[in-house]
């Protein structure tokens, strides 16, 4: 059995229900009680998909979106909808084209909101349509989530004010401007807010979400099916472990973008009051 087939069995067939923490297969007719990774109890109804809205936008970082989308799409109970301001293809910062399934104006109420990061988030922080969408959706959403600089977008909508949060390491100091408490962790859960660090943290983020909502065993099966077993060739994935010269050079290369993000954050903070 190859990886694709294994993942399909986990995410789309009856085995997905059979491997829940209760050990009982989903029948599609009754609600099911599970213990989450944090020990809380959650109730899911297979006949009512858990609706996840994932925003894509021009100049986003592809892996910020693709990693979480791929992992979450393996969950049979979840219905992932890719959102865009229009239905036109979105051009990522790596040159890939991604096609939205639905526009913001046509979106239903989602159970979970998600936005990733990338250079395009600087403009997105001050995009009235996007900020308005998140503000409108937030009261009815069970979970509000982001990865990388997507946290700044939700912060600009006032949705991380008073919450602990993670984002890309270069802009952690911008979180307090938007009322959030920065936490230098790969994934941070604070009540119904879940945020991840930069880019590759999206995979860890998604597995954390799956464990929290559908149980640790489900998350472990999906991790195994994707053979997510990181063994990086260098220990340079964090400013705390990378050589100082590398950190300094990266900061120099991204200084202009970081400055623009700070200016946008300060403008939005004034509007939030």
C-alpha positions as CSV (number, residue, x, y, z in Angstrom):
1,X,0.0,0.0,0.0
2,X,1.5,3.3,-1.0
3,X,1.3,6.6,1.0
4,X,-1.6,8.0,-1.1
5,X,-3.7,5.0,-0.6
6,X,-3.0,4.9,3.1
7,X,-3.9,8.5,3.6
8,X,-7.1,8.0,1.6
9,X,-8.1,5.2,3.9
10,X,-7.4,7.3,7.0
11,X,-9.2,10.4,5.7
12,X,-12.0,9.1,3.5
13,X,-13.1,5.6,4.4
14,X,-14.8,4.0,7.3
15,X,-11.5,3.3,9.0
16,X,-11.3,7.0,9.9
17,X,-14.1,6.6,12.3
18,X,-12.9,3.2,13.6
19,X,-9.6,4.6,14.8
20,X,-11.1,7.4,16.9
21,X,-10.3,7.6,20.5
22,X,-13.5,5.8,21.4
23,X,-12.6,2.8,19.3
24,X,-16.1,2.8,17.8
25,X,-16.7,3.3,14.1
26,X,-18.7,6.3,12.9
27,X,-22.2,5.4,11.8
28,X,-23.1,8.8,10.5
29,X,-26.3,8.8,12.6
30,X,-25.1,9.5,16.1
31,X,-22.9,12.0,17.7
32,X,-19.5,10.8,19.0
33,X,-17.7,11.8,22.2
34,X,-13.9,12.0,22.1
35,X,-11.1,13.1,24.4
36,X,-8.9,15.7,22.8
37,X,-5.2,16.0,23.1
38,X,-5.6,18.6,25.9
39,X,-7.9,16.3,27.8
40,X,-11.2,18.2,27.0
41,X,-14.2,16.5,25.6
42,X,-15.5,17.3,22.1
43,X,-18.6,16.2,20.3
44,X,-18.7,15.7,16.6
45,X,-21.6,14.8,14.3
46,X,-20.4,13.0,11.2
47,X,-23.6,14.0,9.3
48,X,-22.6,17.7,9.8
49,X,-19.1,18.3,8.4
50,X,-16.8,20.5,10.4
51,X,-16.5,23.4,8.0
52,X,-13.0,24.9,7.6
53,X,-12.5,28.1,5.6
54,X,-8.9,28.7,4.4
55,X,-8.1,32.0,2.9
56,X,-5.6,32.3,0.0
57,X,-4.3,35.5,-1.5
58,X,-1.7,36.9,-3.9
59,X,1.9,36.7,-2.8
60,X,1.2,34.2,-0.1
61,X,3.8,31.6,0.9
62,X,2.6,28.3,-0.7
63,X,3.7,26.0,2.1
64,X,1.9,28.1,4.8
65,X,-1.3,27.0,3.1
66,X,-0.5,23.7,1.4
67,X,0.9,22.0,4.6
68,X,-2.2,22.6,6.7
69,X,-4.6,22.1,3.9
70,X,-3.1,18.7,3.0
71,X,-3.2,17.5,6.6
72,X,-6.7,18.8,7.4
73,X,-8.1,17.4,4.2
74,X,-7.3,13.9,5.4
75,X,-9.9,14.2,8.2
76,X,-13.2,12.6,7.0
77,X,-15.4,14.8,9.2
78,X,-13.8,18.0,7.9
79,X,-14.9,20.0,4.9
80,X,-12.1,22.3,3.7
81,X,-13.1,25.3,1.5
82,X,-10.5,27.4,-0.2
83,X,-11.5,31.0,-0.1
84,X,-10.5,34.0,-2.2
85,X,-11.6,37.5,-2.7
86,X,-12.5,36.4,-6.3
87,X,-12.4,33.1,-8.1
88,X,-9.4,34.1,-10.0
89,X,-6.2,32.0,-9.5
90,X,-3.9,33.3,-6.8
91,X,-0.2,33.6,-7.5
92,X,2.0,32.6,-4.6
93,X,5.4,34.0,-3.8
94,X,7.0,30.9,-5.3
95,X,5.2,31.2,-8.6
96,X,2.5,28.6,-8.0
97,X,-1.1,29.2,-9.0
98,X,-3.8,28.2,-6.5
99,X,-7.5,28.4,-7.4
100,X,-10.1,29.4,-4.8
101,X,-13.3,27.4,-4.5
102,X,-15.5,30.2,-3.1
103,X,-15.4,34.0,-2.7
104,X,-15.6,35.7,0.7
105,X,-19.0,37.2,-0.1
106,X,-20.5,33.8,-0.8
107,X,-19.0,32.1,2.2
108,X,-21.2,30.4,4.8
109,X,-20.4,30.5,8.5
110,X,-17.3,28.4,9.2
111,X,-16.4,26.3,12.3
112,X,-12.7,27.1,11.8
113,X,-11.1,30.1,10.1
114,X,-7.5,29.9,8.8
115,X,-5.1,32.2,7.1
116,X,-1.4,31.6,6.3
117,X,1.4,34.0,5.8
118,X,3.8,35.4,3.2
119,X,4.8,38.8,1.7
120,X,1.1,39.5,0.7
121,X,0.0,39.7,4.3
122,X,1.4,43.2,4.6
123,X,-1.3,44.5,2.3
124,X,-3.9,42.1,3.7
125,X,-3.6,43.6,7.1
126,X,-5.2,46.7,5.8
127,X,-7.6,45.1,3.3
128,X,-11.1,46.2,4.4
129,X,-12.9,43.3,2.7
130,X,-10.6,40.7,4.3
131,X,-10.6,42.3,7.8
132,X,-14.3,42.7,7.6
133,X,-14.8,39.1,6.7
134,X,-12.9,37.8,9.6
135,X,-14.6,40.2,12.0
136,X,-18.0,39.0,10.8
137,X,-17.1,35.3,10.9
138,X,-15.3,35.3,14.3
139,X,-18.3,35.4,16.7
140,X,-19.7,32.2,15.1
141,X,-16.5,30.3,14.6
142,X,-15.4,27.6,17.0
143,X,-11.7,28.0,16.2
144,X,-9.7,31.0,14.8
145,X,-6.3,30.0,13.5
146,X,-3.3,31.2,11.6
147,X,0.2,30.3,10.6
148,X,3.2,32.5,10.1
149,X,2.4,36.2,9.4
150,X,-1.2,35.2,8.9
151,X,-1.4,35.8,12.7
152,X,-0.8,39.5,12.0
153,X,-3.8,39.6,9.6
154,X,-6.1,38.2,12.3
155,X,-4.4,40.5,14.8
156,X,-5.2,43.5,12.6
157,X,-8.9,42.4,12.8
158,X,-8.6,42.5,16.6
159,X,-8.9,38.7,16.9
160,X,-5.7,38.0,18.9
161,X,-6.1,40.9,21.3
162,X,-5.6,39.5,24.8
163,X,-4.4,36.1,23.5
164,X,-1.1,34.3,23.4
165,X,0.1,33.8,19.8
166,X,3.0,32.6,17.6
167,X,4.0,34.0,14.2
168,X,7.2,34.1,12.1
169,X,10.2,34.9,14.3
170,X,11.0,38.1,12.4
171,X,7.7,39.7,13.4
172,X,7.2,38.4,16.9
173,X,7.8,41.9,18.3
174,X,4.8,43.1,16.3
175,X,2.3,41.0,18.1
176,X,2.1,43.3,21.2
177,X,1.3,46.2,18.9
178,X,-1.9,44.3,18.0
179,X,-2.7,43.3,21.5
180,X,-1.3,39.8,21.5
181,X,1.2,38.2,23.8
182,X,4.1,36.6,21.7
183,X,5.1,33.1,22.6
184,X,8.2,31.5,21.0
185,X,6.7,28.1,20.4
186,X,6.1,26.1,17.3
187,X,2.3,26.0,17.9
188,X,0.4,28.0,20.5
189,X,-3.1,27.2,21.8
190,X,-4.9,29.9,23.8
191,X,-8.6,29.0,24.3
192,X,-10.1,28.8,20.8
193,X,-7.1,30.5,19.1
194,X,-4.4,28.3,17.5
195,X,-1.4,29.9,15.9
196,X,1.8,28.5,14.4
197,X,5.3,29.8,13.7
198,X,6.8,30.4,10.3
199,X,6.1,28.4,7.1
200,X,7.0,24.7,8.0
201,X,5.2,25.1,11.4
202,X,2.0,24.8,9.4
203,X,2.4,21.0,9.4
204,X,2.8,20.9,13.2
205,X,-0.1,23.3,13.5
206,X,-2.4,21.1,11.5
207,X,-1.5,17.9,13.4
208,X,-2.1,19.8,16.6
209,X,-5.5,20.9,15.4
210,X,-6.4,17.3,14.4
211,X,-5.3,15.9,17.8
212,X,-7.3,18.6,19.6
213,X,-10.5,18.1,17.6
214,X,-10.4,14.4,16.6
215,X,-7.9,12.8,19.0
216,X,-4.2,12.0,19.2
217,X,-4.4,8.7,17.4
218,X,-6.0,10.2,14.3
219,X,-3.2,12.8,14.2
220,X,-0.5,10.1,14.6
221,X,-2.0,8.0,11.8
222,X,-2.1,11.0,9.4
223,X,1.5,11.9,10.4
224,X,2.6,8.4,9.7
225,X,0.8,8.3,6.4
226,X,2.6,11.4,5.3
227,X,5.9,10.1,6.7
228,X,6.4,13.4,8.5
229,X,9.7,12.6,10.1
230,X,11.8,15.8,10.0
231,X,15.6,15.4,9.8
232,X,16.9,18.7,8.6
233,X,20.4,18.8,7.2
234,X,21.2,22.0,9.2
235,X,20.2,23.3,12.7
236,X,19.4,26.7,11.2
237,X,15.6,26.7,11.4
238,X,15.4,29.0,14.4
239,X,17.1,32.3,15.3
240,X,18.0,30.6,18.5
241,X,20.0,27.9,16.8
242,X,21.2,29.3,13.5
243,X,24.6,30.9,13.3
244,X,24.5,34.6,14.2
245,X,25.9,35.6,10.8
246,X,23.0,33.8,9.1
247,X,20.4,35.5,11.4
248,X,22.0,38.9,10.8
249,X,22.1,38.4,7.0
250,X,18.4,37.2,6.9
251,X,17.4,40.2,9.0
252,X,19.2,42.5,6.6
253,X,17.6,40.9,3.6
254,X,14.1,41.2,5.0
255,X,14.4,44.6,6.8
256,X,12.3,46.5,4.3
257,X,9.4,44.1,4.4
258,X,9.5,43.9,8.2
259,X,9.5,47.7,8.4
260,X,6.4,47.9,6.2
261,X,4.6,45.3,8.3
262,X,5.4,47.2,11.4
263,X,3.9,50.4,9.9
264,X,0.8,48.5,8.8
265,X,0.4,47.0,12.3
266,X,0.7,50.4,13.9
267,X,-1.9,51.9,11.6
268,X,-4.3,49.0,12.3
269,X,-3.6,49.2,16.1
270,X,-4.8,52.9,16.0
271,X,-8.0,51.9,14.3
272,X,-8.6,49.1,16.8
273,X,-8.2,51.6,19.7
